[in-house]
Amino acid sequence: MPLLLVLGCIGLAVSFNQRVLDPLTALIATELNVDPHLVVMLSPAFTLPYALVQPFLGPVGDSFGKALVLKVCIIVLTLSTIAAAIAPDYATLLPMRLLAGLAGGGVIPASLALIADRYPLAERQVAMSHFMVALMVGQVFASPLSAAIAQAWNWHRVLLVAAVVCVASLLLLIKYIKPRPDIPRPPFSVARSLATYRALLKDPRARACYITVFFEGLCVLGFTPHIALFLKARGFGDVTEAGYVLAGVGLGGLAFTVAVKTMVRRFDPFRIMQTGGAVMGLCLITMPVVWSWQSMLVVFMINGFGFYMLHSGLQTRVTEVMPEARASAVSLHAFFLFLGIASGPILFQIASSAIGFGPTLIANGIGILVVSFLGIARLQRETGKTALR
C-alpha cells in the first residue's frame, strides 16, 4: 500500500478525533449539566497538550524513528478515546481529552517528517497536500457525522466511532510502515535537543514560519469551538448546522488539493501563501454579516481554501530549515500551530464577552491578514539570502 495512503488513514483518525466534539458543545453541556463555556474548553484540552508535547516528541522521532512514535501515539490515542467515551461526567471527560491530545500530538508531525524524508523538495508540497486530503476528509465528516450520531444516540457513541477509526489506522500502520534500518539516528540527548531548538529559533526562516503558523491557529481556528454558540445566538441553527458549517473548511481544503499542482507550477509560492492569508482575513472580517448558516458555510469553504494556500506552503518550507533534524523542525512548527489553536478559543471567549462576536472576528481577520503578509515577506527574503550563500 502506498506510503501516502497509509499515512493519510492515520492522519484522518487524528483529524476526526480532534474535531469530533466541536459541534456538540450545547449537547454535552445539557447532558452533563455544566456551563457550555466549560464544554468549549474540551477543544483546547486536546490542542494544548498536543502543542506542549511537540518539543519532546520531535527529538524522540529523530533518535528512535518516526514509525515507532506513530505506533505508540496511536495506541494511546485509541485507549484515551475509549475512556472518554465511557466518561460519566465532565471531571472524567476533560483529562481523557488531555491525554488524547498528548497522543495525537505525535502523529501529524511525524507523518509530515516521513513524507519530507522520502520526497524531494520539488515534489514535496504536492505530496504533503495529498496527505492533507485525509486531514480534510476527517474535518469534513467529523462535524456532520458526530452531530448526526449524537442526535440519533448520544455523544458517547461519537467517541466510540472515533476509537474504531483509530484502531483501523493502527492496523494499517503496523502492517505497512516499518522502520528503515539504513537511516542514521543520533542518540537521544536532552542537551542535543535543546541545542537543536536553539538553532532552529535563531534561524529567521524558521521564526517567520513559526510566528505565522501561531497566528493561523490563534486567529483562524480559535473560533471553531464557538460556532455552535454563534449560530444559536443568531438564530441560524444548533448542533446539526454547526456540523455542516465546520465541514466547510475541509471542503475548501479539498478544492485546494485539486488546484495545488497547477498553482505551484504557475505561481510564485510566496504569493500563494500571502494570498491565502488575505483570503482568510477577509473571510473573518465578513463573518459578522452572514445572514444564514448556508451563507456561513460558503464563507467557511472559501476560508478553508485560503487556509491551505498558506498552511501547505509553510509546512513545505519548514522541512528545509534543518533537514538533519527534520522531525524536530516539524514538531516545533506543530507546537506553535497548536499553541495558537489552544489559546485561540480562550482568548476569543474573553474578547467576545467584552466586545461581542462581530468585533472579535474582525480583529482576528485583520490579525491574520497583517501577520501573514509580513511573515511571508520575511520568509521570502531570508530564503533568498540562504540560496545565495
LOLODO-806048 format. One line per 5 residues: their letters; for each residue x negated, z, y negated of N, C-alpha, C. Coordinates in steps of 0.2 Angstrom, whole numbers, plus 5000, padded with zeros to 4 digits. Atoms other than C-alpha are relative to their C-alpha. Layout:
<sites>
a) X Z Y X Z Y X Z Y ~ ...
</sites>
This chain:
<sites>
mplll) 4996 5000 5006 5000 5000 5000 4996 5000 4994 ~ 5004 5001 5006 4993 4995 4983 4999 5007 4996 ~ 5001 4993 5003 4985 5010 4973 5005 5001 4994 ~ 4995 4999 5005 4996 5007 4958 5007 5002 5002 ~ 4993 4998 4998 5012 5008 4968 5000 5007 5003
vlgci) 5000 4993 4998 5007 5024 4976 4999 5005 4995 ~ 5001 4996 5006 5001 5032 4960 5007 5000 4996 ~ 4994 5000 5004 5017 5026 4952 5006 5004 5003 ~ 4995 4996 4997 5028 5035 4965 4998 5008 4998 ~ 5002 4993 5001 5018 5051 4962 5002 5002 4992
glavs) 4998 4999 5007 5020 5049 4943 5007 5000 4999 ~ 4993 4999 5000 5038 5046 4945 5003 5007 5002 ~ 4998 4993 4998 5040 5063 4954 4999 5005 4994 ~ 5001 4995 5006 5032 5072 4939 5004 4999 4994 ~ 4996 5002 5006 5041 5062 4926 5007 5002 5001
fnqrv) 4993 4998 4999 5058 5065 4934 5000 5008 5000 ~ 4999 4992 5000 5054 5084 4936 4999 5003 4993 ~ 5001 4997 5007 5048 5086 4918 5006 5000 4996 ~ 4994 5001 5005 5064 5079 4910 5007 5001 5003 ~ 4994 5000 4997 5077 5083 4923 5005 5006 4997
ldplt) 4995 4995 5003 5084 5099 4914 5001 4998 4993 ~ 4999 5000 5007 5083 5092 4896 5008 4999 4998 ~ 4993 5001 5003 5102 5086 4895 5004 5006 5003 ~ 4996 4995 4997 5108 5102 4904 5000 5006 4996 ~ 5000 4994 5004 5105 5114 4890 5006 5004 5000
aliat) 4994 4996 5001 5123 5119 4887 5003 5002 5007 ~ 4998 4998 4993 5127 5119 4906 4997 5006 5003 ~ 5004 4994 4997 5113 5131 4911 5002 5006 4996 ~ 4998 4994 5004 5117 5142 4896 5006 5003 5002 ~ 4993 4997 4998 5135 5144 4901 5000 5003 5007
elnvd) 5000 4997 4993 5132 5147 4920 4996 5006 5000 ~ 5004 4995 4999 5118 5159 4917 5001 5006 4994 ~ 4998 4996 5005 5126 5167 4902 4995 5002 4995 ~ 5006 4999 5005 5111 5165 4890 5001 4996 4994 ~ 5000 5004 5006 5109 5159 4872 4997 4993 5002
phlvv) 5003 5007 4998 5107 5139 4873 4993 4999 4997 ~ 5006 5001 5002 5092 5141 4862 4994 5003 5004 ~ 5005 4998 4994 5083 5151 4876 5000 4995 5005 ~ 5000 5005 4995 5088 5137 4888 4995 4994 4997 ~ 5004 5005 5003 5079 5125 4876 4993 5001 5002
mlspa) 5007 4998 4999 5063 5134 4879 4998 4999 5008 ~ 5002 5002 4993 5063 5128 4898 4996 4994 4999 ~ 5004 5006 5001 5056 5112 4891 4993 5002 4998 ~ 5007 4998 5001 5040 5120 4883 4998 5004 5005 ~ 5002 4996 4994 5040 5132 4898 4996 4995 5005
ftlpy) 5003 5005 4995 5035 5116 4908 4994 4997 4996 ~ 5005 5004 5003 5025 5107 4895 4994 5004 4997 ~ 5006 4996 5002 5014 5121 4888 4995 5002 5005 ~ 5005 4999 4995 5006 5126 4904 4997 4994 5002 ~ 5002 5006 4998 5005 5108 4908 4994 4998 4995
alvqp) 5005 5002 5005 4994 5106 4892 4994 5005 5001 ~ 5005 4995 5000 4984 5123 4894 4996 4999 5006 ~ 5004 5000 4994 4978 5119 4912 4996 4994 5000 ~ 5005 5006 5000 4970 5102 4907 4993 5001 4999 ~ 5008 4999 5001 4953 5109 4901 4997 5002 5007
flgpv) 5003 4997 4993 4951 5117 4919 5001 4994 5005 ~ 4999 5004 4994 4958 5103 4930 4996 4993 4999 ~ 5004 5006 5001 4948 5089 4921 4993 5000 5004 ~ 5006 4999 4996 4931 5095 4927 5000 5001 5007 ~ 4999 4999 4992 4938 5100 4944 5001 4993 5003
gdsfg) 4999 5007 4998 4943 5082 4946 4994 4996 5000 ~ 5007 5003 5000 4926 5076 4941 4995 5002 5006 ~ 5005 4997 4995 4917 5088 4953 5003 4999 5007 ~ 4997 4999 4994 4929 5089 4968 5004 4994 5002 ~ 4996 5006 4999 4938 5072 4967 5007 5000 4998
kalvl) 4993 5000 5003 4954 5067 4959 5006 5000 5006 ~ 4995 5000 4995 4963 5064 4976 5002 5007 5002 ~ 4999 4993 4998 4961 5082 4981 5004 5004 4994 ~ 4996 4997 5005 4968 5088 4964 5007 4998 5000 ~ 4993 5003 4999 4983 5076 4966 5004 5004 5005
kvcii) 4997 4997 4994 4987 5084 4983 5002 5007 4999 ~ 4998 4993 5001 4986 5102 4978 5005 5001 4995 ~ 4995 5000 5005 4996 5099 4962 5007 4998 5002 ~ 4993 5002 4997 5010 5090 4971 5003 5005 5004 ~ 4998 4994 4996 5011 5104 4984 5003 5006 4996
vltls) 4997 4995 5004 5013 5117 4971 5006 4998 4996 ~ 4994 5002 5003 5025 5107 4961 5006 5000 5004 ~ 4994 5000 4995 5036 5105 4976 5003 5007 5001 ~ 4998 4994 4999 5036 5123 4980 5003 5004 4994 ~ 4998 4997 5006 5039 5129 4962 5007 4997 4998
tiaaa) 4993 5003 5002 5054 5117 4960 5005 5002 5005 ~ 4995 4997 4995 5062 5123 4976 5002 5007 4998 ~ 4999 4993 5002 5060 5141 4970 5005 5000 4993 ~ 4995 5000 5006 5068 5136 4953 5007 4998 5002 ~ 4994 5002 4998 5082 5128 4962 5005 5005 5002
iapdy) 4996 4994 4997 5087 5144 4970 5000 5006 4996 ~ 5000 4994 5005 5084 5155 4955 5007 5002 4998 ~ 4993 4997 5002 5099 5167 4952 5001 5001 4993 ~ 4999 4998 5007 5095 5170 4934 4995 4997 4996 ~ 5005 5003 5005 5085 5164 4918 4993 5004 5001
atllp) 5006 4996 5000 5072 5178 4921 4996 4997 5006 ~ 5003 5003 4994 5068 5169 4938 4998 4993 4999 ~ 5001 5007 5001 5070 5151 4932 4994 4999 4996 ~ 5005 5002 5005 5058 5152 4917 4993 5000 5003 ~ 5007 5001 4997 5042 5157 4927 4999 4995 5005
mrlla) 5000 5006 4996 5046 5144 4940 4998 4994 4997 ~ 5002 5006 5004 5046 5131 4927 4993 5000 4997 ~ 5007 4999 5002 5030 5138 4920 4995 4998 5005 ~ 5004 5002 4995 5022 5136 4937 5000 4993 5002 ~ 4999 5007 4999 5029 5119 4939 4996 4996 4995
glagg) 5004 5003 5005 5021 5114 4923 4993 5000 5001 ~ 5007 4999 4998 5004 5121 4928 4998 4995 5006 ~ 5002 5005 4995 5005 5110 4944 5001 4993 4998 ~ 4999 5006 5003 5012 5095 4935 4994 4997 4996 ~ 5005 5002 5005 4998 5095 4923 4994 4997 5003
gvipa) 5006 5003 4997 4985 5089 4936 5001 4993 5002 ~ 4998 5006 4997 4995 5074 4941 4998 4993 4996 ~ 5000 5006 5004 4996 5061 4927 4993 4999 4998 ~ 5007 5002 5002 4978 5063 4920 4996 4998 5006 ~ 5004 5002 4995 4970 5062 4937 5002 4993 5003
slali) 4997 5007 4998 4981 5046 4941 4997 4995 4995 ~ 5003 5005 5005 4975 5038 4925 4993 5000 5000 ~ 5007 5000 4999 4957 5043 4928 4998 4996 5006 ~ 5001 5004 4994 4958 5035 4945 5001 4992 4999 ~ 4999 5007 5002 4965 5019 4938 4994 4997 4995
adryp) 5006 5002 5004 4951 5019 4925 4994 4999 5004 ~ 5006 5001 4995 4938 5021 4939 5000 4993 5003 ~ 4999 5005 4995 4945 5006 4948 5002 4993 4996 ~ 4998 5006 5004 4950 4993 4934 4995 5000 4994 ~ 5004 5001 5006 4938 4986 4921 5004 5000 4994
laerq) 4997 4999 5006 4942 4988 4903 5005 4995 4998 ~ 4996 5005 5001 4949 4971 4901 5007 5000 5003 ~ 4994 5000 4996 4962 4974 4914 5004 5007 5000 ~ 4997 4993 4999 4965 4992 4911 5006 5002 4997 ~ 4994 4998 5003 4978 4993 4898 5007 4997 5004
vamsh) 4995 5003 4996 4989 4981 4908 5002 5005 5007 ~ 4999 4996 4994 4986 4992 4924 5003 5006 4998 ~ 4997 4993 5002 4990 5008 4915 5007 4999 4998 ~ 4993 5001 5002 5006 5000 4908 5004 4999 5006 ~ 4996 5000 4994 5011 4996 4925 5001 5006 5004
fmval) 4999 4993 4997 5008 5014 4931 5005 5003 4996 ~ 4995 4997 5004 5018 5019 4916 5007 4998 5001 ~ 4993 5002 4998 5033 5009 4923 5003 5006 5004 ~ 4997 4995 4995 5035 5023 4936 5002 5006 4996 ~ 4998 4995 5005 5035 5036 4922 5006 4999 4997
mvgqv) 4994 5002 5003 5048 5027 4913 5006 5000 5004 ~ 4994 4999 4995 5059 5025 4928 5002 5007 5001 ~ 4998 4993 5000 5058 5043 4930 5004 5003 4994 ~ 4997 4998 5006 5063 5046 4912 5007 4997 5000 ~ 4994 5003 5001 5077 5033 4913 5005 5003 5005
faspl) 4995 4998 4995 5085 5040 4929 5001 5008 5000 ~ 5000 4992 5000 5081 5059 4926 5006 5002 4997 ~ 4995 4997 5004 5093 5062 4912 5007 4998 5003 ~ 4993 5002 4997 5109 5052 4918 5001 5003 5007 ~ 4999 4997 4993 5106 5057 4936 5001 5007 5000
saaia) 4999 4993 5000 5104 5075 4933 5006 5002 4997 ~ 4993 4999 5003 5119 5075 4921 5006 4999 5005 ~ 4995 5002 4995 5129 5067 4935 5001 5005 5006 ~ 5001 4995 4994 5123 5079 4949 5003 5006 4997 ~ 4998 4993 5003 5126 5094 4938 5007 5001 4999
qawnw) 4993 4999 5001 5143 5090 4933 5004 4999 5007 ~ 4997 5000 4994 5148 5085 4951 4999 5006 5004 ~ 5001 4994 4996 5140 5100 4959 4997 5006 4995 ~ 5003 4995 5004 5128 5111 4949 4993 4998 4998 ~ 5007 5002 5001 5111 5111 4941 4995 5002 5005
hrvll) 5004 4998 4995 5103 5120 4956 4999 4993 5004 ~ 5001 5006 4996 5106 5103 4966 4995 4995 4996 ~ 5005 5004 5004 5097 5094 4952 4993 5001 5002 ~ 5007 4998 4999 5081 5103 4955 4998 4999 5008 ~ 5001 5002 4993 5083 5101 4974 4998 4993 5001
vaavv) 5001 5007 4999 5084 5082 4972 4992 4999 4997 ~ 5007 5001 5003 5068 5083 4961 4995 5003 5005 ~ 5005 4998 4995 5059 5093 4975 5000 4995 5006 ~ 5000 5006 4995 5064 5079 4988 4996 4995 4997 ~ 5004 5006 5003 5056 5066 4976 4993 5002 5001
cvasl) 5007 4998 4999 5040 5077 4976 4998 4999 5007 ~ 5002 5000 4993 5040 5078 4995 4998 4993 5002 ~ 5001 5007 4998 5041 5059 4997 4994 4998 4997 ~ 5006 5002 5004 5027 5056 4984 4994 5003 5004 ~ 5006 4997 4997 5016 5069 4993 4998 4996 5007
lllik) 5001 5003 4994 5018 5060 5010 4996 4993 4999 ~ 5003 5006 5001 5013 5043 5002 4993 5002 4998 ~ 5007 4998 5003 4998 5052 4993 4995 5001 5006 ~ 5004 4998 4994 4992 5059 5010 4998 4994 5004 ~ 5002 5006 4996 4993 5043 5019 4996 4995 4997
yikpr) 5004 5006 5002 4986 5030 5007 4995 5002 4995 ~ 5006 4999 5005 4974 5039 4994 4995 5005 5003 ~ 5005 4996 4997 4958 5045 5002 4994 5001 4995 ~ 5006 5000 5004 4943 5052 4993 4995 4995 5002 ~ 5005 5005 4999 4929 5040 4991 4993 5004 5000
pdipr) 5006 4997 4999 4913 5047 4998 4994 4998 4996 ~ 5005 5003 5003 4902 5035 4989 4999 5002 4992 ~ 5000 4998 5008 4906 5042 4971 4996 5006 4999 ~ 5004 4994 5002 4893 5054 4964 5004 5005 4996 ~ 4996 4995 5003 4901 5070 4959 4995 5006 4998
ppfsv) 5004 4994 5002 4892 5083 4949 5003 5007 5002 ~ 4998 4993 4998 4893 5101 4955 5004 5003 4994 ~ 4995 4997 5005 4907 5111 4946 4996 5006 4996 ~ 5004 4995 5004 4899 5122 4932 5004 5001 4993 ~ 4997 4998 5006 4908 5131 4918 4996 4998 4994
arsla) 5005 5002 5006 4893 5128 4906 5000 4993 4999 ~ 5000 5007 5001 4893 5110 4910 5007 4997 4998 ~ 4993 5002 5003 4912 5108 4907 5000 5001 4993 ~ 5000 4998 5008 4910 5117 4890 4996 4995 4996 ~ 5004 5005 5003 4896 5105 4886 5003 4993 4999
tyral) 4997 5006 5000 4906 5090 4891 5006 5000 4994 ~ 4995 4999 5005 4921 5096 4880 4997 5000 4993 ~ 5003 5000 5007 4910 5099 4865 4998 4993 4998 ~ 5002 5007 5001 4903 5082 4867 5006 4995 4998 ~ 4994 5004 5001 4920 5074 4868 5003 5002 4993
lkdpr) 4997 4998 5007 4926 5084 4852 4996 4998 4994 ~ 5004 5003 5006 4911 5078 4842 5000 4993 4999 ~ 4999 5007 5000 4915 5060 4846 5006 4998 4996 ~ 4995 5002 5005 4925 5053 4831 5006 4996 5004 ~ 4995 5004 4997 4934 5041 4843 5005 5004 5004
aracy) 4996 4995 4996 4940 5055 4854 5004 5004 4995 ~ 4996 4996 5005 4945 5065 4839 5006 4996 4997 ~ 4994 5004 5003 4956 5051 4832 5005 4999 5006 ~ 4995 5000 4995 4964 5049 4849 5004 5006 5001 ~ 4997 4994 4998 4967 5067 4852 5005 5003 4994
itvff) 4996 4998 5006 4974 5071 4834 5007 4995 5000 ~ 4994 5005 5000 4986 5055 4835 5005 5002 5006 ~ 4996 4999 4994 4992 5059 4853 5004 5007 4999 ~ 4996 4993 5002 4996 5078 4847 5006 4999 4996 ~ 4994 5001 5005 5007 5072 4833 5005 4995 5004
eglcv) 4995 5003 4996 5015 5060 4846 5005 5005 5003 ~ 4996 4995 4996 5021 5074 4856 5004 5005 4995 ~ 4997 4995 5005 5025 5086 4841 5006 4996 4997 ~ 4995 5003 5005 5035 5073 4830 5005 4996 5004 ~ 4996 5005 4996 5042 5061 4843 5004 5004 5006
lgftp) 4997 4997 4994 5045 5071 4859 5003 5007 4999 ~ 4997 4993 5001 5049 5088 4851 5007 5001 4999 ~ 4993 5000 5001 5066 5083 4848 5005 4999 5006 ~ 4996 5002 4994 5072 5078 4865 5004 5006 5003 ~ 4996 4994 4997 5077 5096 4872 5006 5002 4995
hialf) 4995 4998 5005 5088 5097 4856 5006 4995 5000 ~ 4995 5005 5001 5098 5081 4859 5007 5001 5002 ~ 4994 4998 4998 5112 5088 4869 5004 5004 4994 ~ 4997 4996 5005 5115 5101 4855 5001 4996 4993 ~ 4999 5005 5006 5113 5087 4841 5006 4996 5001
lkarg) 4994 5003 4998 5126 5077 4850 5007 5004 4999 ~ 4994 4996 5000 5138 5091 4852 5002 5002 4993 ~ 4999 4999 5007 5136 5096 4834 5003 4995 4996 ~ 4997 5005 5003 5140 5079 4828 5007 4997 5003 ~ 4994 5002 4997 5155 5077 4840 4999 4994 5004
fgdvt) 5001 5007 4997 5147 5062 4849 5000 5001 5008 ~ 5000 4999 4992 5147 5070 4867 4996 5006 5002 ~ 5004 4993 4997 5138 5083 4878 4995 4998 5005 ~ 5006 5000 4995 5128 5083 4894 5000 4992 5002 ~ 5000 5007 4998 5133 5065 4900 4997 4995 4995
eagyv) 5002 5004 5006 5130 5057 4883 4992 5001 4999 ~ 5007 4998 5001 5113 5066 4881 4996 4997 5005 ~ 5003 5004 4995 5108 5059 4898 4999 4993 4999 ~ 5001 5007 5001 5111 5041 4893 4995 4999 4994 ~ 5004 5000 5006 5103 5044 4876 4992 5001 5002
lagvg) 5007 4999 4998 5087 5051 4884 4997 4994 5004 ~ 5003 5006 4996 5086 5036 4896 4998 4995 4995 ~ 5002 5005 5004 5084 5025 4881 4993 4999 4999 ~ 5007 5000 5001 5066 5030 4879 4997 4996 5006 ~ 5003 5004 4994 5062 5024 4897 5002 4993 5000
lggla) 4998 5007 5000 5072 5008 4894 4996 4996 4995 ~ 5004 5003 5004 5062 5004 4879 4993 4999 5002 ~ 5007 5000 4997 5046 5008 4888 5000 4994 5006 ~ 5000 5005 4995 5051 4996 4902 5000 4993 4997 ~ 5000 5007 5004 5054 4982 4889 4993 4999 4998
ftvav) 5007 5000 5002 5036 4986 4883 4996 4997 5006 ~ 5004 5002 4995 5029 4984 4900 5001 4992 5002 ~ 4999 5008 5000 5037 4966 4901 4996 4996 4995 ~ 5003 5003 5005 5029 4962 4885 4993 5001 4999 ~ 5007 4997 5001 5012 4971 4886 4995 4994 5001
ktmvr) 5005 5005 4998 5002 4957 4894 5000 4995 4995 ~ 5000 5005 5005 5007 4944 4881 4998 5003 4993 ~ 5002 4996 5006 5005 4957 4867 4992 5001 4999 ~ 5008 4998 5000 4987 4962 4872 4996 4993 4999 ~ 5004 5007 5000 4982 4943 4874 5001 4997 4993
rfdpf) 4999 5003 5006 4989 4938 4857 4999 5004 4994 ~ 5001 4996 5006 4987 4953 4845 4995 5005 5001 ~ 5005 4995 5000 4974 4965 4840 5003 5006 5002 ~ 4997 4994 4997 4976 4981 4850 5001 5005 4995 ~ 4999 4995 5005 4974 4992 4835 5006 4999 4996
rimqt) 4993 5001 5003 4988 4983 4826 5006 5002 5004 ~ 4994 4998 4995 4999 4985 4841 5001 5008 4999 ~ 4999 4993 5001 4996 5004 4840 5003 5002 4994 ~ 4997 4998 5006 4999 5005 4822 5007 4998 4999 ~ 4993 5003 5000 5015 4995 4823 5004 5005 5004
ggavm) 4996 4995 4996 5021 5007 4837 5001 5006 4996 ~ 4999 4994 5004 5018 5022 4826 5005 4999 4994 ~ 4995 5002 5005 5028 5013 4812 5007 5000 5003 ~ 4993 5001 4996 5042 5009 4824 5003 5007 5001 ~ 4998 4994 4999 5043 5027 4829 5002 5004 4994
glcli) 4998 4997 5006 5043 5034 4812 5006 4998 4997 ~ 4993 5002 5003 5057 5023 4806 5006 5002 5004 ~ 4995 4998 4996 5067 5027 4821 5002 5007 4999 ~ 4999 4993 5002 5066 5046 4817 5003 5000 4994 ~ 4997 4999 5007 5070 5043 4799 5007 4998 5000
tmpvv) 4993 5003 5000 5086 5033 4803 5004 5004 5005 ~ 4996 4996 4995 5091 5045 4817 5006 5004 4997 ~ 4994 4996 5003 5102 5056 4805 5006 4996 4998 ~ 4994 5004 5002 5113 5042 4800 5004 4996 5006 ~ 4997 5003 4994 5118 5036 4818 5007 5003 5000
wswqs) 4993 4998 5000 5137 5036 4820 5003 5001 5007 ~ 4997 4999 4993 5139 5037 4839 4994 5001 5005 ~ 5005 4999 4995 5130 5041 4855 4997 4993 5002 ~ 5002 5007 4998 5129 5022 4858 4995 4998 4995 ~ 5005 5002 5005 5120 5019 4842 4994 5004 5000
mlvvf) 5006 4996 4999 5108 5033 4845 4996 4998 5006 ~ 5004 5003 4994 5104 5026 4862 4996 4994 4998 ~ 5004 5006 5002 5099 5009 4854 4994 5002 4996 ~ 5006 4997 5003 5088 5019 4842 4995 5003 5004 ~ 5005 4997 4996 5080 5028 4856 4997 4995 5004
mingf) 5003 5005 4997 5077 5012 4865 4994 4997 4996 ~ 5005 5003 5005 5068 5005 4850 4994 5005 5000 ~ 5005 4994 5000 5059 5022 4849 4995 5000 5006 ~ 5004 5000 4994 5053 5021 4867 4995 4994 5000 ~ 5004 5006 5000 5046 5003 4864 4994 5002 4995
gfyml) 5005 4999 5005 5036 5009 4849 4995 5006 5003 ~ 5004 4995 4997 5030 5025 4858 4995 4997 5005 ~ 5005 5002 4995 5022 5015 4872 4995 4995 4997 ~ 5004 5005 5004 5015 5002 4860 4994 5005 4998 ~ 5005 4995 5002 5005 5017 4853 4996 5003 5006
hsglq) 5002 4995 4995 5003 5028 4868 4995 4996 5005 ~ 5004 5003 4994 4996 5015 4881 4993 4998 4997 ~ 5006 5002 5003 4983 5009 4868 4995 5006 5000 ~ 5004 4994 5001 4977 5027 4865 4997 5002 5007 ~ 5002 4999 4993 4976 5030 4884 4994 4996 5002
trvte) 5005 5004 4998 4966 5015 4887 4993 5001 4996 ~ 5007 4999 5004 4953 5019 4873 4997 5006 5002 ~ 5003 4994 4998 4951 5037 4878 4996 5000 5006 ~ 5004 5001 4994 4945 5031 4895 4993 4998 4999 ~ 5007 5003 5001 4930 5023 4887 4995 5004 4996
vmpea) 5004 4995 5004 4924 5038 4877 4994 5002 5003 ~ 5005 4997 4996 4914 5046 4891 5001 4998 5007 ~ 4998 5002 4993 4915 5036 4907 4997 5004 5005 ~ 5003 4995 4995 4904 5048 4916 5004 5006 5001 ~ 4995 4994 5000 4917 5062 4913 5007 4998 4999
rasav) 4994 5003 5002 4932 5051 4913 5006 5005 5001 ~ 4994 4995 4999 4944 5065 4921 5000 5005 4995 ~ 5000 4995 5005 4938 5077 4908 5003 4997 4993 ~ 4998 5003 5006 4941 5065 4894 5008 4999 5000 ~ 4993 5001 5000 4959 5060 4900 5004 5007 5000
slhaf) 4997 4994 4999 4963 5078 4904 5001 5003 4993 ~ 4999 4998 5007 4959 5083 4886 5005 4997 4996 ~ 4995 5004 5003 4969 5069 4880 5007 5003 5002 ~ 4994 4997 4998 4984 5076 4890 5001 5007 4997 ~ 5000 4993 5003 4980 5093 4884 5003 5000 4993
flflg) 4998 5000 5007 4983 5088 4866 5007 4997 5000 ~ 4993 5003 5000 4999 5077 4870 5005 5006 5002 ~ 4995 4995 4998 5007 5091 4879 5000 5007 4996 ~ 5000 4995 5005 5002 5104 4867 5005 4999 4994 ~ 4995 5002 5005 5012 5094 4854 5007 5000 5003
iasgp) 4994 5000 4997 5026 5092 4866 5003 5007 5001 ~ 4998 4993 4999 5027 5111 4870 5001 5003 4993 ~ 4999 4997 5006 5026 5116 4852 5005 4997 4996 ~ 4995 5004 5004 5037 5102 4845 5007 5003 5000 ~ 4993 4997 5000 5054 5110 4851 5001 5006 4997
ilfqi) 4999 4993 5003 5050 5127 4845 5000 4999 4992 ~ 5000 5001 5007 5045 5121 4828 5006 4996 4997 ~ 4994 5003 5002 5059 5109 4827 5006 5004 5000 ~ 4995 4995 5000 5071 5123 4831 5000 5004 4993 ~ 5001 4996 5006 5064 5134 4817 5001 4996 4993
assai) 4999 5004 5006 5064 5119 4804 5007 4998 5000 ~ 4993 5002 5000 5081 5113 4809 5005 5006 4998 ~ 4996 4994 5002 5088 5131 4807 5000 5001 4993 ~ 5001 4998 5007 5081 5132 4790 5003 4994 4995 ~ 4998 5006 5004 5085 5114 4783 5004 4995 5003
gfgpt) 4995 5005 4997 5096 5105 4796 4996 4995 5004 ~ 5003 5005 4995 5093 5092 4809 4998 4994 4996 ~ 5002 5006 5004 5093 5077 4796 4993 5001 4997 ~ 5007 4999 5003 5078 5083 4785 4995 5001 5005 ~ 5006 4999 4995 5068 5089 4800 4998 4993 5004
liang) 5001 5006 4997 5070 5072 4809 4996 4995 4995 ~ 5003 5004 5005 5065 5063 4793 4993 5002 4999 ~ 5006 4998 5000 5050 5074 4791 4995 4998 5006 ~ 5003 5002 4994 5045 5071 4809 4998 4992 5000 ~ 5002 5007 5000 5046 5052 4806 4995 4998 4995
igilv) 5006 5002 5004 5035 5052 4791 4994 5003 5002 ~ 5006 4997 4997 5023 5063 4800 4996 4995 5005 ~ 5003 5005 4995 5020 5051 4815 4998 4994 4997 ~ 5002 5006 5004 5020 5036 4803 4993 5001 4997 ~ 5006 4999 5004 5006 5043 4792 4994 5001 5005
vsflg) 5005 4998 4996 4996 5051 4806 4998 4994 5004 ~ 5002 5006 4996 4996 5035 4817 4997 4995 4997 ~ 5004 5005 5004 4991 5024 4803 4993 5002 4999 ~ 5006 4998 5002 4977 5034 4798 4995 5001 5006 ~ 5004 4999 4993 4971 5039 4816 4998 4994 5003
iarlq) 5002 5007 4997 4971 5021 4822 4995 4997 4996 ~ 5005 5003 5004 4962 5015 4807 4993 5003 5001 ~ 5007 4996 4999 4948 5029 4810 4998 4997 5007 ~ 5002 5002 4993 4948 5024 4829 4997 4993 5000 ~ 5003 5007 5000 4945 5006 4825 4993 5000 4996
retgk) 5006 5000 5003 4931 5009 4813 4994 5003 5004 ~ 5005 4997 4996 4922 5021 4825 4999 4996 5006 ~ 5002 5004 4995 4924 5009 4839 4996 4994 4998 ~ 5005 5006 5002 4916 4995 4829 4993 5003 4999 ~ 5006 4998 5001 4902 5006 4825 4996 5001 5006
talr) 5003 4999 4993 4899 5011 4843 4998 4993 5003 ~ 5002 5007 4997 4899 4992 4848 4994 4998 4997 ~ 5006 5002 5003 4885 4989 4836 4994 5003 5002 ~ 5006 4996 4999 4874 5002 4842 4996 4997 5006
</sites>
